[in-house]
Amino acid sequence: MQMQHEILGDVVKAARQRSKITIETLAERVNVTDRYLYRIENEGQKPSYDVLCKLIRELAIDPNLIFYPEKSVKDAEIEEIVRRLYRCDKRSIAIIEATVKAALENQPE
C-alpha cells in the first residue's frame, strides 16, 4: 500500500501533466517555488493546508483521490467532470447540456 505522501505526489503530478502545465507554471499559479512543487510531486514533501487547497483547485483534483484513494476511479472521473462544470460560464454550460442530450439520444439501445 502506498504511503499518503506518495499518493499525494502521484495525484498532483498526474493532474498537472493531464492539464499540460509545467511545474514552473503551476508553482507560479499557487505561489510556491518550482523546487517546492517538485519535492511535493517526487520526494514526499507535505504541502501546507493553503498550498494543498490551491493545488486541488488549480488542477481540479478530486480530493477523494488524495484522502480516499480506494474510492472508485469511475466515481472520481465523474466528480472531476462536475467540478469542471462549476468553472464554466452560461454559454459553455448550454453547449455541454446540448452535447450530453444529443449523446444520450443517439447512443445504442
GUVOFI-446859 format. One record per residue (C-alpha): z, y, x; residue in three letters; residue number from 1. Coordinates in Angstrom, 1 decimal. Each point is the difference from the previous one (the first is absolute). Layout:
# GUVOFI-446859
<atom z="Z" y="Y" x="X" residu="Ala" num="NUM"/>
...
This chain:
# GUVOFI-446859
<atom z="0.0" y="0.0" x="0.0" residu="Met" num="1"/>
<atom z="-0.9" y="3.5" x="1.3" residu="Gln" num="2"/>
<atom z="2.8" y="2.5" x="0.7" residu="Met" num="3"/>
<atom z="0.0" y="3.1" x="-2.2" residu="Gln" num="4"/>
<atom z="-1.2" y="2.3" x="2.7" residu="His" num="5"/>
<atom z="-3.0" y="-2.3" x="0.8" residu="Glu" num="6"/>
<atom z="-0.9" y="0.1" x="-3.7" residu="Ile" num="7"/>
<atom z="0.2" y="3.8" x="-0.1" residu="Leu" num="8"/>
<atom z="-2.1" y="0.4" x="3.1" residu="Gly" num="9"/>
<atom z="-2.6" y="-2.4" x="-1.2" residu="Asp" num="10"/>
<atom z="-0.1" y="1.6" x="-3.5" residu="Val" num="11"/>
<atom z="-0.4" y="3.5" x="1.4" residu="Val" num="12"/>
<atom z="-2.6" y="-1.0" x="2.6" residu="Lys" num="13"/>
<atom z="-2.1" y="-1.9" x="-2.6" residu="Ala" num="14"/>
<atom z="0.2" y="2.9" x="-2.5" residu="Ala" num="15"/>
<atom z="-1.0" y="2.5" x="2.6" residu="Arg" num="16"/>
<atom z="-2.9" y="-2.1" x="1.2" residu="Gln" num="17"/>
<atom z="-1.1" y="-0.6" x="-3.6" residu="Arg" num="18"/>
<atom z="0.1" y="3.7" x="-0.6" residu="Ser" num="19"/>
<atom z="-2.1" y="0.5" x="3.2" residu="Lys" num="20"/>
<atom z="2.5" y="2.5" x="1.4" residu="Ile" num="21"/>
<atom z="0.8" y="0.1" x="3.7" residu="Thr" num="22"/>
<atom z="3.6" y="-0.1" x="1.3" residu="Ile" num="23"/>
<atom z="-0.4" y="3.6" x="1.1" residu="Glu" num="24"/>
<atom z="-1.2" y="1.2" x="-3.4" residu="Thr" num="25"/>
<atom z="2.8" y="-1.8" x="-1.9" residu="Leu" num="26"/>
<atom z="2.6" y="1.2" x="2.5" residu="Ala" num="27"/>
<atom z="-1.1" y="3.6" x="-0.6" residu="Glu" num="28"/>
<atom z="0.1" y="-0.5" x="-3.8" residu="Arg" num="29"/>
<atom z="3.5" y="-1.3" x="0.0" residu="Val" num="30"/>
<atom z="1.2" y="2.4" x="2.7" residu="Asn" num="31"/>
<atom z="0.9" y="-2.5" x="2.7" residu="Val" num="32"/>
<atom z="-1.4" y="-0.8" x="3.5" residu="Thr" num="33"/>
<atom z="-2.8" y="-2.5" x="0.3" residu="Asp" num="34"/>
<atom z="2.3" y="-1.9" x="2.5" residu="Arg" num="35"/>
<atom z="2.7" y="-0.3" x="-2.6" residu="Tyr" num="36"/>
<atom z="-2.4" y="-1.3" x="-2.6" residu="Leu" num="37"/>
<atom z="-1.4" y="-2.5" x="2.6" residu="Tyr" num="38"/>
<atom z="3.6" y="-1.2" x="0.5" residu="Arg" num="39"/>
<atom z="0.4" y="-0.5" x="-3.7" residu="Ile" num="40"/>
<atom z="-3.2" y="-2.0" x="-0.3" residu="Glu" num="41"/>
<atom z="0.3" y="-2.1" x="3.1" residu="Asn" num="42"/>
<atom z="3.5" y="0.1" x="1.5" residu="Glu" num="43"/>
<atom z="2.3" y="-0.3" x="-3.0" residu="Gly" num="44"/>
<atom z="1.2" y="3.6" x="0.0" residu="Gln" num="45"/>
<atom z="1.9" y="0.8" x="-3.2" residu="Lys" num="46"/>
<atom z="-1.1" y="3.3" x="-1.5" residu="Pro" num="47"/>
<atom z="2.4" y="2.4" x="-1.7" residu="Ser" num="48"/>
<atom z="0.1" y="0.0" x="-3.8" residu="Tyr" num="49"/>
<atom z="-2.0" y="3.2" x="-0.1" residu="Asp" num="50"/>
<atom z="-2.8" y="-1.4" x="2.3" residu="Val" num="51"/>
<atom z="0.0" y="-3.3" x="-1.9" residu="Leu" num="52"/>
<atom z="-0.5" y="1.9" x="-3.3" residu="Cys" num="53"/>
<atom z="-2.8" y="2.1" x="1.5" residu="Lys" num="54"/>
<atom z="-1.8" y="-3.1" x="1.3" residu="Leu" num="55"/>
<atom z="0.3" y="-1.8" x="-3.3" residu="Ile" num="56"/>
<atom z="-1.4" y="3.0" x="-1.9" residu="Arg" num="57"/>
<atom z="-2.7" y="1.0" x="2.5" residu="Glu" num="58"/>
<atom z="-1.4" y="-3.6" x="0.3" residu="Leu" num="59"/>
<atom z="0.7" y="-0.9" x="-3.7" residu="Ala" num="60"/>
<atom z="2.0" y="-3.0" x="1.1" residu="Ile" num="61"/>
<atom z="1.7" y="-2.1" x="-2.6" residu="Asp" num="62"/>
<atom z="3.7" y="0.2" x="1.0" residu="Pro" num="63"/>
<atom z="0.3" y="-3.6" x="-1.2" residu="Asn" num="64"/>
<atom z="-2.1" y="-1.1" x="3.0" residu="Leu" num="65"/>
<atom z="2.7" y="1.3" x="2.2" residu="Ile" num="66"/>
<atom z="3.2" y="-0.8" x="-2.0" residu="Phe" num="67"/>
<atom z="-1.2" y="-3.1" x="-1.9" residu="Tyr" num="68"/>
<atom z="-2.7" y="-1.6" x="2.2" residu="Pro" num="69"/>
<atom z="0.2" y="-3.2" x="-2.0" residu="Glu" num="70"/>
<atom z="-1.4" y="1.7" x="-3.1" residu="Lys" num="71"/>
<atom z="-3.5" y="-1.1" x="-1.1" residu="Ser" num="72"/>
<atom z="-2.9" y="1.6" x="1.9" residu="Val" num="73"/>
<atom z="-1.9" y="0.4" x="-3.3" residu="Lys" num="74"/>
<atom z="2.9" y="1.9" x="-1.5" residu="Asp" num="75"/>
<atom z="0.1" y="2.2" x="3.0" residu="Ala" num="76"/>
<atom z="-3.8" y="0.7" x="-0.1" residu="Glu" num="77"/>
<atom z="0.2" y="1.0" x="-3.7" residu="Ile" num="78"/>
<atom z="3.0" y="2.3" x="0.7" residu="Glu" num="79"/>
<atom z="-1.8" y="1.6" x="2.8" residu="Glu" num="80"/>
<atom z="-2.9" y="0.8" x="-2.3" residu="Ile" num="81"/>
<atom z="2.3" y="1.5" x="-2.5" residu="Val" num="82"/>
<atom z="1.7" y="2.2" x="2.6" residu="Arg" num="83"/>
<atom z="-3.4" y="1.2" x="1.2" residu="Arg" num="84"/>
<atom z="-0.9" y="0.9" x="-3.6" residu="Leu" num="85"/>
<atom z="2.9" y="2.4" x="-0.1" residu="Tyr" num="86"/>
<atom z="-1.7" y="2.0" x="2.8" residu="Arg" num="87"/>
<atom z="-3.3" y="0.4" x="-2.0" residu="Cys" num="88"/>
<atom z="-1.0" y="3.0" x="-2.0" residu="Asp" num="89"/>
<atom z="-1.0" y="-0.1" x="-3.6" residu="Lys" num="90"/>
<atom z="-3.8" y="-0.3" x="0.8" residu="Arg" num="91"/>
<atom z="0.7" y="-3.0" x="2.3" residu="Ser" num="92"/>
<atom z="2.2" y="-1.7" x="-2.6" residu="Ile" num="93"/>
<atom z="-2.8" y="0.4" x="-2.6" residu="Ala" num="94"/>
<atom z="-2.5" y="-1.6" x="2.4" residu="Ile" num="95"/>
<atom z="2.5" y="-2.8" x="0.8" residu="Ile" num="96"/>
<atom z="0.7" y="-0.6" x="-3.6" residu="Glu" num="97"/>
<atom z="-3.7" y="-0.3" x="-0.9" residu="Ala" num="98"/>
<atom z="-0.6" y="-2.3" x="2.9" residu="Thr" num="99"/>
<atom z="2.9" y="-2.4" x="-1.0" residu="Val" num="100"/>
<atom z="-1.2" y="0.0" x="-3.6" residu="Lys" num="101"/>
<atom z="-3.6" y="-0.9" x="1.1" residu="Ala" num="102"/>
<atom z="1.3" y="-2.7" x="2.3" residu="Ala" num="103"/>
<atom z="2.0" y="-1.6" x="-2.7" residu="Leu" num="104"/>
<atom z="-2.8" y="0.2" x="-2.5" residu="Glu" num="105"/>
<atom z="-2.4" y="-1.7" x="2.4" residu="Asn" num="106"/>
<atom z="2.1" y="-2.7" x="1.5" residu="Gln" num="107"/>
<atom z="-1.0" y="-3.6" x="-0.8" residu="Pro" num="108"/>
<atom z="2.0" y="-1.6" x="-2.7" residu="Glu" num="109"/>
